[in-house]
Amino acid sequence: MPDEAEVPDEQPSAAEQRIAELEDQLLRTAADLDNLRKRYQRDLDRARSVERAQLAAAWLPVVDNLELALQHADSDPDGLVKGIRVIHEQAVAALARLGFPAFDPTGQPFDPVLHEAVSTLPSEDATPGTVLAVVRPGYGTADALLRPASVVVAKR
């Protein structure tokens, strides 16, 4: 009497062969997708690292000049003020090179996308809703805003 656990040696049917092929294809596709995801993550990490290095390199001259100004702070206070102005210009230029130029909206209509109203003042000379003064400059463009300008807005 044959053992019930034994399976006779039969050739797999065409349907079983197709199922086996599809299962193999599925496993290979899943492995390819996992490899692609890992490669994409490595590329993304590498790109972020390069971007961070470029950003740091853009700010190194500013840091160097601040250190130089601090070294000479005691010997020439007037020179220190001039140096700080130059460093400020250098920092603003670095932001502009990174795609975030400073903007001064004085005299322009208030735009809540680009401006942050911190105060209002009555004004007979300016149209209501016009920016009278900038408290803190904004940086960027309408498409890539780093920080909105903090402004004082005219009211009736």
C-alpha positions in Angstrom: 0.0 0.0 0.0 1.5 3.3 -1.0 2.1 5.9 1.6 -0.5 8.7 1.4 2.2 11.4 2.1 4.0 10.4 -1.1 3.2 12.4 -4.1 3.6 10.7 -7.4 6.2 12.2 -9.8 4.1 14.1 -12.2 5.2 16.8 -14.5 3.7 20.2 -13.5 0.9 21.4 -15.7 1.3 24.4 -18.0 -0.8 26.5 -15.6 1.5 25.5 -12.7 4.6 26.4 -14.7 3.1 29.7 -15.6 2.3 30.4 -12.0 5.9 29.6 -11.0 7.2 31.9 -13.7 5.0 34.7 -12.6 5.9 34.2 -8.9 9.6 34.3 -9.9 9.0 37.5 -12.0 7.2 39.1 -9.1 10.0 38.4 -6.7 12.6 39.8 -9.2 10.5 42.9 -9.7 10.1 43.4 -6.0 13.9 43.1 -5.6 14.5 45.5 -8.5 12.1 48.0 -6.9 13.9 47.7 -3.5 17.3 48.2 -5.2 15.9 51.3 -7.0 14.6 52.7 -3.8 17.9 52.2 -2.0 19.8 53.8 -5.0 17.4 56.7 -5.0 17.9 57.3 -1.3 21.8 57.2 -1.7 21.6 59.7 -4.6 19.3 61.9 -2.5 21.6 61.8 0.5 24.6 62.5 -1.7 22.8 65.5 -3.3 21.8 66.9 0.1 25.4 66.6 1.2 26.7 68.5 -1.8 24.0 71.2 -1.3 24.9 71.6 2.3 28.6 71.9 1.4 27.8 74.5 -1.2 25.8 76.5 1.3 28.5 76.3 3.9 31.1 77.4 1.4 28.9 80.5 0.4 29.0 81.6 4.1 32.7 80.9 4.8 33.9 84.3 3.6 31.3 86.0 5.9 32.5 84.0 8.9 36.1 84.8 8.0 35.5 88.5 7.8 33.5 88.4 11.1 36.5 86.8 12.8 38.8 89.4 11.3 36.6 92.2 12.5 36.5 90.8 16.0 40.3 90.5 16.1 40.6 94.3 15.3 37.5 95.4 17.3 39.6 97.0 20.1 42.1 98.8 17.9 39.8 100.7 15.6 36.1 101.1 16.6 35.3 103.2 13.5 36.9 100.6 11.3 34.9 97.9 13.0 31.6 99.6 12.0 32.8 99.9 8.4 33.8 96.3 8.4 30.5 95.2 9.8 28.7 97.1 7.0 30.9 95.3 4.4 30.2 91.9 6.0 26.5 92.7 6.0 26.7 93.4 2.3 28.6 90.2 1.8 26.0 88.2 3.7 23.1 89.7 1.7 25.0 89.0 -1.5 25.5 85.3 -0.4 21.7 85.0 0.2 21.1 86.5 -3.3 23.5 84.0 -4.9 21.6 81.2 -3.2 18.4 82.5 -4.8 17.1 84.6 -2.0 17.7 88.3 -2.8 16.7 91.0 -0.3 13.7 93.0 -1.3 12.4 96.4 0.0 8.6 96.8 -0.6 8.4 100.4 0.6 5.7 102.2 -1.4 4.2 99.0 -2.8 0.7 97.7 -2.0 0.7 95.3 0.9 0.8 91.6 -0.2 0.2 89.0 2.5 2.2 86.5 0.5 5.4 88.6 0.5 4.8 90.9 3.6 4.0 90.5 7.2 2.2 93.5 8.7 3.6 94.2 12.2 2.0 97.6 12.5 -0.3 100.1 10.9 0.0 103.9 10.8 -2.5 106.5 9.7 -1.2 108.4 6.7 -2.7 111.1 4.6 0.1 110.9 2.0 -0.1 107.2 1.3 -2.9 105.1 -0.1 -4.4 102.8 2.6 -2.8 99.3 2.3 0.5 100.7 1.1 3.8 99.7 2.8 5.2 102.7 4.6 8.3 101.2 6.2 10.2 98.0 6.4 11.0 96.8 10.0 12.8 93.6 8.8 13.7 93.0 5.2 12.3 90.1 3.3 14.4 87.6 1.4 13.5 85.6 -1.7 11.1 85.9 -4.6 7.4 85.3 -5.0 8.3 81.8 -6.2 10.9 81.0 -3.5 10.3 83.1 -0.4 12.8 82.5 2.5 11.2 85.1 4.8 8.5 87.7 4.2 9.3 91.4 4.9 8.0 92.7 8.2 6.3 96.0 7.3 4.3 98.9 8.6 1.2 99.5 6.5 -0.7 102.7 5.9 -4.3 103.0 7.1 -6.9 105.8 6.9 
